[in-house]
Amino acid sequence: PLNALGIHLQVLKRKLRNADDTVVRESTAHFVDIAGQELQRLDSIVKNFLNAVRPTQLSMTPVNLQELLVSALGFLEPELKAKDITVAMDFPDLVPAISGDAGQLTQAFFNLLKNAMQAMQNGGKIQVTCTVDDVFVLLRFADNGPGLTKEQLSHLMEPYYTTKSAGHGLGLLIVDRIVRSHGGDLAIDGKPGGGAAFTPSFPR
């Protein structure tokens, strides 16, 4: 249905461009543009929902987590600069490669970075720290935003629950699904006024 709506909106825009009445053409084009924007937003919501609930086939290869993190940061760099948010990374000299799906993991890191960015309204810092033990490689994404209450912590992994006015409440579910599909776990901690931290762990 979304695809059909998009096609018909394109047809309508073409017909409007050829309309004789300039006033009607210009006034109507504005509403068609709004409909197109809302269609894209709805399409994004549906895609996020599907990504959160349906299993996906992983393409497993040896991956470098630091390289994937840098790639995810690249997508968000303009928004981070606009909001005056800095990102610091602390990685040990030797980080073992893990077996993972590069695209899925980049999506998970993107979601975690965006989640931290949206938690801070007027500047701030995101600290990404990598630690390694005998079993896991862990990445801790910590922000210095307003933190999380006990009630918020208890609801964070519920579908559609969000602490943000513009959130859809599926970002963390997608992260959790991706991490678990790699044999890992997602730990969450935070307190009011003390920021929040999300730590995915991956088997070595």
C-alpha positions, 0 to 999 in steps of 0.5 A: 500500500505504501508503494502504491501511494508513493507512485500515485503521489508521483503521478499527481505531482506530474499532473500538477506541474502541467496544470493551467491554473498557477494558483491551484498548482502552487497551493496544491503542490505544498500539500502533496509534498507534505503527504510525500514526507509523511509517507516516507516517515511511515515507511521508516516506521514500518521498516524499523518494526520489521527489523525489530521483529523478524529474524534476518540471515546473518553473513558472518565474517571476521570483523573489526569492531573499531572500524565498524564503529568509525563507519557508524560515526561517519553517518552521524557526524553532521548531526553530532557537530550540529548538536555540539556533541563529541565522541571519544573512543578508548580501545586497547592496543589489541582487540580480537576480531569477532565473527559477525555481520558487518552491516547488522553490527554497524546498524546496532552501533548507529542506533546506540550512538543516535540514542545517546545523541538524542538524550543530550539536548545542548552539547555533551559527550559520548564515551565508547570504551572497549574492554576484553576478557577471556570470553567477550569483547565489550563496547560501552556506549556512555552519555552524560545526558539526564540519565534513566529512572528505575521506571524507565529502565524497567520499560526500555526493552518494551516495544514502542516505549521511548523517552523521546518525543520523536522516538519510535521505541524500536531502536533498542529492540533492534540493537538487542536482536542484533547483539543476541543473534551474535551470541552476545548480550546487551547490558543497560545501566543509568541513574537520574542525572548520571547519564546512561550506558549501553554495553553490548558484549560479543563472544571472542 
